[in-house]
Amino acid sequence: MKPQSDTRPGHVPAEGDLPAYTVRLSERAKRVRLTITPRDGLVVTVPRTMRGFDPSDILIEHGTWIAQAQARFAERRAALLAGPDAVLPGDVAFPATGERWGVEYRASQAATAQAEVRDGLLVVRGPADDGEACQAALQRWLHRAARDRLLPLLAEEAARTGLHYRTASVRGQRSRWAGCSSSGAITLNRCLLFLSPELVRAVMLHELAHLVHVNHSAAYWAELERLDPRVALHRAGMARAWDAVPPWAEP
């Protein structure tokens, strides 16, 4: 079941000793969690049973990390807040597959923008002066491209490891790179295309290991290390992986 969540602005003291934040109440969360993304800023996820929780102490405790993350995302967040026109790309590259295209925007009478690769170019055709429509077209194209590329890669890793999942799909998740349900359904974030082949493979192995152990127990980590002996290095690489995703592609 999809978790229900409520979002509300957080309280920021007048003296400004805490950063601006948003509180999100979640049915699934078991503990308070801090996340920072260029689009959403600082989000404090709180279990619904802790409604009314004051996160001030946690924000102060993690103040250095928050400041560093906000500084790292400042330019990217500014571009996102400026709107679709500011983030439309002049070229698109998929490090995961080694592909790259120049992007060309061509005006036409079509009511809806469409994006497709033609003669080595990624062509966006339609209302070319409508940044929101062009970005939506690029994201639809990205979703199709991810489905065509990531699902075969997952099938290859599953065959190589001898593990079998029930279904696989691609989604535009905002904060998760992938997931594996207890029934064996694996989901992959379409933005994995912007990561290196090594990190894409590591994410897939992380989910395939959940077919053996559905939790993050010691047994799970032992299984993952068996599948991926460089798991510690890959986990470190994923810590800043979202930096590789261009603003136009963020869900």
Residue, then its C-alpha position, 0 to 999 in steps of 0.5 A: m500500500k502506498p504510504q499516505s503523507d501530509t506536508r506542512p511548512g515547518h516553524v522557523p524561529a524569528e532569530g533564524d537559528l534553524p533552516a527553513y524546512t517542511v514536515r512530512l507525516s508518514e504512515r510508513a516511517k518508523r523514525v524521524r528522517l532528514t532529507i535534502t533535495p534541490r526541488d523540495g529543500l529540507v524535509v523532516t519526515v516524521p511517523r504519523t504517530m509523532r504528529g506535533f513533534d518538534p524537530s529543532d534539536i535534530l536540526i541543530e544536531h545536524g546543522t553542519w550537514i544541512a548547511q553543506a548539503q544546502a550549499r551543494f544544491a544551491e545553484r541547482r535549486a535556484a535553477l529549478l525554482a526559476g522554472p522549466d525554461a531555465v533547465l531545458p538542456g542543450d544536450v543529453a547524456f546517459p553515462a549508464t549506456g555511453e549514449r549522448w545526443g544534442v537536443e533541438y527544439r522545433a516549433s510545430q502546430a502540434a498541441t502537445a510536445q513530443a520528443e524522439v531521437r532522429d538522425g542522431l539528435l533528440v528532437v523536441r517538436g511542438p510548442a517550442d516556446d512552452g518550457e513546461a511542455c518541452q520538459a514534460a516531453l523530455q521526461r516522457w522520452l526519458h521514461r521510455a528510454a529508461r524502460d528500454r535500457l534498464l529492464p534488460l540490464l536488470a534481467e542480465e544481472a538476475a540471470r548472472t546471479g541466478l536470482h529471479y524477480r516476479t516483475a520489474s518496472v521503471r518509475g519516476q521516484r523522487s527520493r529512491w533509486a530502486g525498490c523491491s517488494s516482498s512479493g519480488a516486484i522490483t522498481l527502478n528509478r529512470c534517473l539511473l541512466f545518469l549514473s555510471p554503469e558500475l553504480v547502476r549495477a550496484v543498485m540492481l544488485h542491492e535490490l536483487a539481494h532483497l529477493v533473498h532477505v527482505n530486510h536490511s539484516a546482517a544476513y542481507w548485507a552478507e548476501l549483498e557483499r557476496l553479490d557485490p564485493r565492492v559494496a562499501l565503495h558503491r554505497a559511498g558513491m551513491a551518497r552523492a549520486w543525485d548530483a549527476v541527475p540534470p534538473w530537467a530530469e527530476p521527477 
